[in-house]
Amino acid sequence: MLSKRGPAFLPVLLACANAAAAGDTAAVLSSAGGAYLEAFSSFQAAYGKSVPYFDLSKGKPVLPPDTVTIVTFGGKAAGYPWPSGSNIVYVMAPGVLLKARPPGKAVKIRLLPDFGVILSRLKRIQPGLKRLQIFWMSPYYARYEETFRTEGEKLGIQITAPQLMSSDEIPGQLRQALGEADALWIPPDPLLVTAENLLILKEFSWANGLPFYGSTKGMTREGAVASVGVSFRDMGAAAALAAGRLNSGEDVQELVFPGTPEITLNAAAAKKCGLEFHRAVLEEADYLFP
């Protein structure tokens, strides 16, 4: 794997974060490892002072009594029954949309750029893209169906977005897409994105030369031609900014998109689908998997 971006900071030791307190902010990870830890480390670095953290997989978190804002990493942590009136900043929780419980506020750090931005990047990668089929399962994405089609029309791309009721429908929908779509795309849908489903998508895509696009670096690594999403680093930094502003009494939008889109490419997948990345696309990409 080649990366254009170098590390923005040294990994933060969780033990150090747990030993000191930030006073008004606490962090809770669904589990203290992998991507959650990467995003938390970025959050801790950007926040500027140590924040007590809790690993929800280890048991019930006991928050400091002066906690005002809780920053959560992962859907399990976001959905935990936090004290009423707390500010919640939640990261890496696809398919979750919390309702604020006044006087507290709920701020979601989005995993996806605006769909128009995603489509424009996919169009650069595949200039002949005119028909895109989107698969989704979580009811959360029903709110975006009209947005998908409207943004597609702006770029001359016909969007088809069938909701899948179960993973069993994937093979049939893929067969139907042959001849009716130029490419496939899936959002970071927690009901749809499983190791088994990603393998099915990869094998079908590579065998039939139908490009499959994702929304996270992990999907690209697992066989998507490319993904347009948000880096864990940027998500953590955006969460730190939102938490600081909430603690200062400032207004923060309920949905926050952090930084610039992260574009990841998979050279092997592109070759299987008969695509060649243009120089400008390679220069814009953040990661290239061989």
Secondary structure by P-SEA (a helix, b strand, c coil): cccccccccccccaaaaaacccccbbbbbcccccaaaaaaaaaaaaacbbbbbbccccccccccccccbbbbcccccccccccccbbbbbcccccbbbbbcccbbbbbbcccccaaaaaaaaaaacccccbbbbbbcccccccaaaaaaaaaaaacbbbbbbbbccccaaaaaaaaacccccccccccccccccaaaaaaaaaaaaaccbbbbbccaaaaaacccccccccaaaaaaaaaaaaaaaaaccccccccccccbbbbbbaaaaaaacccccaaaaaacccccc
